[in-house]
Amino acid sequence: MVREDVVVGLDIGTTKVCTVVGHGDAQGRITIVGVGLAPSRGVKKASW
């Protein structure tokens, strides 16, 4: 059985939400299997 790991990136911003999904193989390579982009609603700009 070959092991594959799922890798997910998520960026939640004030104007948009972006995501990327991939899977890693035994040699450390990542293959992108999906991406997403949507407008952000309800997230306020952070103040530091």
Kinemage of the C-alpha trace (Angstrom):
@kinemage 1
@onewidth
@group {chain A} dominant
@subgroup {mainchain}
@vectorlist {calphas} color= white
{ca met a 1} P 0.000 0.000 0.000
{ca val a 2} L 1.325 3.419 -0.964
{ca arg a 3} L 0.844 6.204 1.562
{ca glu a 4} L -0.483 9.538 0.308
{ca asp a 5} L -1.043 12.532 2.575
{ca val a 6} L -3.654 15.221 1.965
{ca val a 7} L -2.290 18.777 2.092
{ca val a 8} L -4.615 21.786 2.492
{ca gly a 9} L -3.893 25.520 2.455
{ca leu a 10} L -6.483 28.072 3.584
{ca asp a 11} L -6.232 31.870 3.488
{ca ile a 12} L -9.103 33.747 5.157
{ca gly a 13} L -8.879 37.427 4.341
{ca thr a 14} L -11.065 40.499 4.575
{ca thr a 15} L -11.914 40.488 0.853
{ca lys a 16} L -11.622 36.829 -0.176
{ca val a 17} L -11.138 33.259 1.024
{ca cys a 18} L -8.699 31.082 -0.949
{ca thr a 19} L -7.976 27.390 -0.621
{ca val a 20} L -5.758 24.799 -2.282
{ca val a 21} L -5.911 21.012 -1.853
{ca gly a 22} L -3.273 18.510 -2.864
{ca his a 23} L -1.814 15.173 -1.986
{ca gly a 24} L 1.754 14.254 -1.202
{ca asp a 25} L 3.473 11.077 -2.285
{ca ala a 26} L 6.255 9.006 -0.712
{ca gln a 27} L 8.939 11.051 -2.525
{ca gly a 28} L 7.709 14.327 -0.981
{ca arg a 29} L 6.076 15.658 -4.159
{ca ile a 30} L 2.734 17.456 -3.934
{ca thr a 31} L 0.112 17.251 -6.674
{ca ile a 32} L -2.575 19.956 -6.648
{ca val a 33} L -6.046 18.437 -7.002
{ca gly a 34} L -8.242 21.476 -6.341
{ca val a 35} L -8.343 25.209 -5.727
{ca gly a 36} L -11.086 27.553 -4.594
{ca leu a 37} L -11.766 31.265 -4.346
{ca ala a 38} L -14.785 33.012 -2.844
{ca pro a 39} L -15.608 36.544 -1.712
{ca ser a 40} L -15.322 37.046 2.038
{ca arg a 41} L -18.407 38.269 3.860
{ca gly a 42} L -18.502 39.228 7.500
{ca val a 43} L -14.773 39.312 8.249
{ca lys a 44} L -13.626 42.651 9.613
{ca lys a 45} L -10.152 44.063 9.172
{ca ala a 46} L -7.972 43.238 12.169
{ca ser a 47} L -6.471 46.103 14.153
{ca trp a 48} L -3.182 45.498 15.945
